[in-house]
Amino acid sequence: MCPGLGLAMLHLEYFVANLVREFEWKAVEGEEVDLSEKLEFTVAMKCPLRARTFPRKE
């Protein structure tokens, strides 16, 4: 295992938390969220998620 894994996970969680805090996330108009999967090397989504982001109003 990588000795920096714990620190990397903390930074990743902080980065994602800031994205959630700073932006409003909405689905792209006209597209439905499809959670179906396909089997590759690992399980992946058939159709990747797409989102529109808007800065949050203060």
C-alpha positions in Angstrom: 0.0 0.0 0.0 1.0 3.6 -0.6 2.2 5.3 2.6 0.5 8.5 1.5 -2.9 7.0 0.9 -4.4 8.3 4.1 -3.2 11.9 3.4 -4.4 11.6 -0.2 -7.9 10.5 0.9 -8.1 13.4 3.3 -7.3 15.9 0.6 -9.7 14.3 -1.9 -12.5 14.4 0.7 -11.8 18.1 1.4 -11.7 18.9 -2.3 -15.1 17.2 -3.0 -16.6 18.8 0.1 -15.6 22.2 -1.2 -17.1 21.5 -4.6 -20.4 20.6 -2.9 -20.3 23.7 -0.7 -19.5 26.2 -3.5 -21.7 25.0 -6.3 -25.3 24.0 -6.9 -25.5 20.7 -8.8 -28.3 20.0 -11.3 -28.9 17.3 -13.9 -28.5 18.3 -17.5 -31.9 19.3 -19.0 -33.4 16.6 -21.2 -31.2 13.8 -19.9 -32.3 11.2 -17.4 -29.9 9.8 -14.8 -29.2 6.2 -15.9 -27.7 4.1 -13.1 -27.2 0.9 -15.3 -23.8 -0.7 -15.2 -21.5 -2.5 -17.6 -18.7 -5.0 -16.7 -15.2 -4.0 -17.8 -12.1 -4.5 -15.8 -14.3 -3.2 -12.9 -18.0 -2.3 -12.9 -18.6 1.1 -14.6 -21.6 3.1 -15.5 -23.0 2.6 -19.0 -23.7 6.4 -19.4 -21.4 8.7 -17.3 -23.2 11.2 -15.1 -23.4 14.7 -16.5 -24.2 17.7 -14.3 -24.5 21.5 -14.6 -23.0 23.6 -11.9 -23.9 27.0 -10.8 -22.1 29.1 -8.2 -24.1 29.3 -4.9 -25.5 32.7 -4.1 -24.3 34.2 -0.9 
